Amino acid sequence: MSAVNPGAMRFAKVALKRLLFPLILFTRQRYRCVICGYFGPFAHKRTAKPLRSRLNAKCPSCGAMERHRFQWQILGDISKPSAWSEQSLLHFAPEPCLEERLRPRFRTYVSADLFRSNVDQQVDVRDLPFADNSFDVILCSMVLHYVEGYEGGLQEIYRVLKPGGFAMMPVPMIHEKTNDEPAKNSILKMVVEPGPDFYDRYKTIFDTVTICTSLDFSDELHFFLEQTDDHAFPMTLSHQKQADIIPVVFKAKPVVNLYATFPTQGQE
């Protein structure tokens, strides 16, 4: 008997989900996944971890969550996919649904994590082993709020980012204002519990910071969050519905003074 091809099995499971999910959950609202093109009801995320259970969070076809789809949209809007084959990307804590699509499309793709072994580089974001100006794009999602001295990580990301490059570094929105001193027994186990003002800190390091909000996109794409936990989340839109935001930070290209090497009139 021939061995079962894991790739073929996975493809068959995905195809089955794409077919059955809309049929079984035909009464549910339908959404569109910008990553894989699926259109139909999304799956709820149920977990025992605090503040993480959400309705209509996961694409049943590719497994992408709200922020994965949101980041994919922004990435394609800023850096056109036709240019990716000439660019380099550094991806911290890589999400499988993104990695499997980005790795073959970028000229250079490097995955990184401090603890995981299934990455290209096991690194500390505060001490990166890369040369200055190495990457066109950096993705660092849901990482910095767990890093003691995250400011050093921001500085390192700026250092290895190429002039003209950009990075996306979203963190979860927990409070209306960032809590820099969470209780030691907090169930969230974060170094800092962010609020929307957390992204103001990026402005002290990066040349430009742009805040992208889910409100700028159709609800059909479901970039917003439907939190089920009893918690006063910021950016509430309605019952169990919160807006989401993703910061995009840029490193400016150096300004060249075209006249610096030429004598001005009267100096000849």
Secondary structure, 3 states (H helix, E strand, C coil): CCCCCHHHHHHHHHHHHHHHHHHHCCCCCCEECCCCCCEECCEEECCCCCCCCEEEEECCCCCCCHHHHHHHHHHHHHCCHHHHHHCEEEEECCCHHHHHHHCCCCCEEEEEECCCCCCCEECECCECCCCCCCEEEEEECCCHHHCCCHHHHHHHHHHHEEEEEEEECCCCCCCCCCECCCCCCCCCCCCCECCHHHHHHHHHCCCEEEEEEHHHCCHHHCCCECECCCCCCCCEEECCEECCEEEEEECCCCCCCCCCCCCCCCCC
